[in-house]
Amino acid sequence: MRYIRLLRNVTNCELDPDGFDRYIFPDYEFRLCKGKERAKQRLMRDFPNREKETNKFFTMLEKITKAVSESMSVQSGRLGSLSFLLKHPVLV
């Protein structure tokens, strides 16, 4: 009961929406911001000649996200796993 009372007093504190994780490379730093569209726009701004590759990356990310979400309802056994992989070849 004591822990429940403590949890009632906890408030959420949002991370910096402009970049809470940093990926540092020798000549580039990327701050992972809130929202896929915002991150996509940031990459397109930083790499304007790579629009095709950026779009392809985010399309692949959407497919992976969908597959992982649907993986929670996969039927057990080899047949269930095989049909899941056939439906989501991005995971292969």
N, C-alpha and C positions, 0 to 999 in steps of 0.2 A: 504494500500500500504506500509505503514511503516513496518508492521509486515513481509511482504514478503521479504523486503530488509534485515531485521534482520535474517530471516531463511536462507538466502543464505550464511550467514557467519558462520552458525553452522556446526561443523565438528563432525563426529562420533568418539567416543573413545571406543574401544573394552574393555570389561571387561576382567579380568585376565582369560585366557583360562585354566589355571591349577586349578582354583577353585574360583568361585565368591560367592557362597553360602556355608555356613558351617552348618552341622547338628551335634550337639554335644550331645553325650550320656554319661552316667556315665563312661564308660571305652572305648569309641571309638569316633573318630571324622571323619566325611566324608566331604570332600570338593567336591561339585558338579562341575565337570569340563565340558568343552565344548565338546560336542559330546557323543552320547550314547555308541558308541563302546569303547571310552576312559574310560567312567565311569564304563562300564561293566568290562573291564580289571583291573581297579583299585579295584573293589569289589572282583574279582577273586583272585587278588594278596593278598588282606587282609584276605580273607576267602577261602583258597584253598580247603578245605573239603566241601564247599557248592556250587560247580560248578553247580550241577543239579538245585538247588533252584534259583541261579542267572540267569541261562538260562531261567527258567520258568518265573521269574519276568520280564525279558526283552521281552519275547514272549508275555506276557500279556500286557505289556506297548505298544507294537506295535499294538496289536489288539484294544486297547483303543484309541490310536492315530488315527487309521484308522476310527473307528466308529465315533469319534468326528468330524473328517474331513467330513465324509459322512452325518453327522446329519444336515448339512446346507442345504441339498437338500431333506429333508424328506417331503413327502406330508402331508398336514395338516389333522386332523381328526383321529379318533380312528383306522381306518384301516391302514392308513399310519404309525402311531406310532407302531401298532402291527407288521406290516411287517418289520419295521426297527429293532425292538427288536428281532424278530425271526432271522433276518440276523446277528445281533450283540448280541448274548446272554451274552457276556462278560460284558455288561452294566447292566444286571439284577443282 
